[in-house]
Amino acid sequence: MAEQTSQKRKYDSSRRKAQARQTRLQIVEAARRLFVEKGYAGATIEAIAQESGVAQETVYAIFGSKRKILSFLLDISVGGDDQPVRILDRPNPQAILRDTDQHRQLELFSQDISEILARAAPVFEIMRSAAKLEPEIAELVQNMLAERLQNMTRFAQGVAANGPLREGLDDTQAGEIVWAITSPELYQLLTVDRGWSKEKYAQWLAGTLTRLLLP
């Protein structure tokens, strides 16, 4: 009897966690739609709650503020899911860093980053606009830019570990080049304004990084 009670409690706990996760994602996806349609300022907590089909109190209880919704939205857009795993610890970046061929590293990286930017670049554009309204979001943007630079420098170091970089180029400069050329702004410019597919962007990026980084 005690064993059955314990199993029921575990089942109820797992079900509650799954329901809470589903509600959190439901709110975030509703916020994504409203941020795109109405902008950050126009997407009120009331509107997000209505769009997601939950009470305002539920939105506040889970996130506390609209800024935290936007921050979480960026996290899941970059990672591709809601798991709390750093981007460099995820399978694709790990596989790229383990590869021993520089050209293949650049090709795999370009494919992976194009997928990430397809999800995250529109969200970052929203954050850029929101940063003009809230100093906390402006700080969040700066932190994100710094983290991106750190990640791109780590990638450049991984490439340099497998062979020489272009003459006169060190790890720091290589990381800055990768950071700049994979910016969300440039991705949006090419895919939205010029109509490139993410596949075309990935192919262009691989060739461009090869010319800029390798001898």
C-alpha positions as CSV (number, residue, x, y, z in Angstrom):
1,M,0.0,0.0,0.0
2,A,2.8,2.4,0.9
3,E,4.6,1.6,-2.3
4,Q,1.5,2.3,-4.3
5,T,1.1,5.7,-2.5
6,S,4.7,6.6,-3.3
7,Q,4.3,5.7,-7.0
8,K,1.1,7.8,-7.2
9,R,2.9,10.8,-5.6
10,K,5.8,10.5,-8.1
11,Y,3.2,10.3,-11.0
12,D,1.3,13.3,-9.7
13,S,4.6,15.3,-9.3
14,S,5.8,14.4,-12.8
15,R,2.4,15.3,-14.2
16,R,2.4,18.7,-12.4
17,K,5.9,19.4,-13.7
18,A,4.9,18.5,-17.3
19,Q,1.8,20.7,-17.0
20,A,3.9,23.6,-15.6
21,R,6.4,23.2,-18.5
22,Q,3.6,23.2,-21.0
23,T,2.1,26.3,-19.6
24,R,5.4,28.1,-19.6
25,L,6.0,27.3,-23.2
26,Q,2.4,28.2,-24.1
27,I,3.0,31.7,-22.6
28,V,6.3,32.2,-24.3
29,E,5.0,31.2,-27.8
30,A,2.0,33.6,-27.3
31,A,4.5,36.3,-26.3
32,R,6.6,35.6,-29.4
33,R,3.5,36.1,-31.7
34,L,2.5,39.3,-30.0
35,F,6.1,40.7,-29.9
36,V,6.2,40.2,-33.7
37,E,2.7,41.6,-34.3
38,K,2.6,44.5,-31.8
39,G,6.2,45.1,-30.8
40,Y,7.5,44.8,-27.3
41,A,5.7,47.8,-25.9
42,G,2.4,46.8,-27.5
43,A,2.5,43.2,-26.1
44,T,1.2,43.7,-22.6
45,I,1.0,41.1,-19.9
46,E,-2.7,41.2,-20.2
47,A,-2.6,40.5,-24.0
48,I,0.0,37.7,-23.5
49,A,-2.2,36.1,-20.9
50,Q,-5.3,36.3,-23.1
51,E,-3.3,35.0,-26.2
52,S,-2.0,32.0,-24.2
53,G,-5.3,31.3,-22.5
54,V,-4.1,31.7,-18.9
55,A,-4.7,34.2,-16.2
56,Q,-2.5,37.3,-15.8
57,E,-1.7,36.0,-12.3
58,T,-0.3,32.8,-13.8
59,V,2.0,34.8,-16.2
60,Y,3.3,36.8,-13.3
61,A,3.7,33.8,-11.1
62,I,5.8,31.9,-13.7
63,F,7.9,34.8,-15.1
64,G,7.4,37.9,-12.9
65,S,7.8,40.4,-15.7
66,K,7.6,40.8,-19.5
67,R,11.4,41.3,-19.6
68,K,11.9,37.8,-18.2
69,I,9.5,36.4,-20.8
70,L,11.7,38.0,-23.5
71,S,14.9,36.7,-21.9
72,F,13.5,33.1,-21.8
73,L,12.3,33.4,-25.3
74,L,15.8,34.3,-26.5
75,D,17.2,31.3,-24.5
76,I,14.9,28.8,-26.1
77,S,15.4,30.3,-29.5
78,V,19.1,30.0,-29.3
79,G,19.1,26.5,-27.8
80,G,16.2,25.2,-29.7
81,D,14.5,23.9,-26.6
82,D,13.8,24.8,-23.0
83,Q,16.6,22.7,-21.5
84,P,19.0,24.6,-19.3
85,V,22.1,23.6,-21.3
86,R,24.8,26.1,-22.4
87,I,25.1,26.4,-26.1
88,L,28.7,25.2,-26.2
89,D,27.7,22.1,-24.2
90,R,25.1,21.0,-26.7
91,P,25.7,18.1,-29.1
92,N,26.3,20.1,-32.3
93,P,28.9,22.6,-30.9
94,Q,30.6,19.7,-29.1
95,A,30.9,17.7,-32.3
96,I,32.3,20.7,-34.2
97,L,34.9,21.3,-31.5
98,R,35.9,17.6,-31.5
99,D,36.3,17.6,-35.3
100,T,40.0,17.6,-36.4
101,D,39.5,19.0,-39.9
102,Q,39.4,22.8,-40.1
103,H,37.3,23.0,-43.3
104,R,34.8,20.6,-42.0
105,Q,34.6,22.5,-38.7
106,L,33.7,25.7,-40.7
107,E,31.1,23.9,-42.8
108,L,29.4,22.3,-39.8
109,F,29.6,25.5,-37.8
110,S,28.0,27.4,-40.7
111,Q,25.1,24.9,-40.9
112,D,24.5,25.0,-37.1
113,I,24.7,28.7,-36.7
114,S,22.3,29.3,-39.6
115,E,19.7,27.1,-37.8
116,I,20.3,29.1,-34.6
117,L,20.0,32.5,-36.3
118,A,16.8,31.4,-38.1
119,R,15.2,31.0,-34.7
120,A,17.0,33.7,-32.7
121,A,17.6,36.6,-35.1
122,P,14.0,37.8,-35.1
123,V,13.9,37.7,-31.3
124,F,17.2,39.6,-31.0
125,E,15.7,42.3,-33.3
126,I,12.8,42.6,-30.8
127,M,15.3,42.9,-28.0
128,R,17.2,45.7,-29.7
129,S,14.0,47.7,-30.0
130,A,13.0,46.9,-26.4
131,A,16.4,48.0,-25.2
132,K,15.5,51.6,-26.1
133,L,12.6,51.4,-23.6
134,E,14.1,49.4,-20.7
135,P,17.6,49.8,-19.3
136,E,17.5,46.2,-18.0
137,I,16.9,44.9,-21.5
138,A,19.8,47.1,-22.8
139,E,22.0,45.4,-20.2
140,L,20.7,42.0,-21.3
141,V,21.6,42.8,-24.9
142,Q,25.1,43.7,-23.9
143,N,25.5,40.6,-21.9
144,M,24.3,38.5,-24.8
145,L,26.7,40.2,-27.2
146,A,29.6,39.5,-24.8
147,E,28.6,35.9,-24.4
148,R,28.3,35.5,-28.2
149,L,31.9,36.9,-28.5
150,Q,33.1,34.5,-25.9
151,N,31.5,31.5,-27.7
152,M,32.8,32.6,-31.1
153,T,36.3,33.0,-29.7
154,R,36.1,29.5,-28.2
155,F,35.1,28.2,-31.7
156,A,38.0,30.1,-33.3
157,Q,40.4,28.5,-30.8
158,G,39.0,25.1,-31.7
159,V,39.7,25.7,-35.4
160,A,43.2,27.1,-34.6
161,A,43.9,23.9,-32.6
162,N,43.7,21.9,-35.8
163,G,46.1,24.0,-38.0
164,P,47.3,27.5,-38.7
165,L,45.0,30.5,-39.2
166,R,45.6,33.1,-41.9
167,E,48.9,34.9,-41.5
168,G,48.8,37.7,-39.0
169,L,45.5,36.4,-37.4
170,D,45.3,35.3,-33.8
171,D,42.6,33.6,-31.8
172,T,41.1,36.9,-30.6
173,Q,40.9,38.5,-34.0
174,A,39.5,35.3,-35.5
175,G,36.8,35.2,-32.8
176,E,35.9,38.8,-33.5
177,I,35.6,38.1,-37.2
178,V,33.3,35.1,-36.6
179,W,31.3,37.2,-34.1
180,A,30.7,40.0,-36.5
181,I,30.0,38.0,-39.6
182,T,27.4,35.8,-37.7
183,S,25.6,38.7,-36.2
184,P,21.8,38.5,-36.1
185,E,21.7,41.8,-37.9
186,L,23.6,40.6,-40.9
187,Y,21.6,37.4,-41.0
188,Q,18.3,39.4,-41.1
189,L,19.8,41.7,-43.8
190,L,20.6,38.8,-46.1
191,T,17.6,36.5,-45.4
192,V,14.8,39.1,-44.9
193,D,15.9,42.1,-47.0
194,R,17.7,40.1,-49.7
195,G,15.5,37.0,-49.6
196,W,18.3,34.4,-49.0
197,S,17.4,31.0,-47.7
198,K,19.1,29.8,-44.5
199,E,20.8,27.2,-46.7
200,K,22.2,29.8,-49.0
201,Y,23.4,31.8,-46.0
202,A,25.1,28.7,-44.5
203,Q,26.9,28.0,-47.8
204,W,28.0,31.6,-48.1
205,L,29.2,31.7,-44.5
206,A,31.3,28.6,-44.8
207,G,33.0,30.0,-47.9
208,T,33.5,33.4,-46.4
209,L,34.9,32.1,-43.1
210,T,37.3,29.8,-45.0
211,R,38.7,32.8,-47.0
212,L,38.9,35.0,-43.9
213,L,40.3,32.6,-41.4
214,L,42.4,30.0,-43.2
215,P,45.6,30.3,-45.2
